[in-house]
Amino acid sequence: MALANASQAVAQINAVPAAERNLRFGIKQGRAIYNDFCAGWHGLRGEGGAGGPSLRNETSRKDVPQIMDWIQHPDPPMPAMYLHPLMDAEVHEVAGYVAGLK
């Protein structure tokens, strides 16, 4: 039974195009963190969503250190996420991902 479940999980992962995989333990950690904590508000691709503004082309407004500072010290209605649940390395990863949204 466990082997069947594992095979099913692998099949589901493989069904997602490689560019779309968001495994927390993979090389796309920034995107995975974004998807976990930000996409519900800012949209899956940063296009804006349920209460959150678009984050596309954020680097036209902020550089990566400024994006990190915003994540660490947001203005309402954005919730404070720094130190819990996000630590420095995770803030850096998600800021890098946001900086790449076009």
Secondary structure, DSSP 8 states (H G I E B T S, - for coil): -HHHHHHHHHHHHHHS-GGG---TTSS-HHHHHHHHHTHHHH-TTSS--SS----TTGGGT--HHHHHHHHHS--TTS---BTTTB-HHHHHHHHHHHHT--
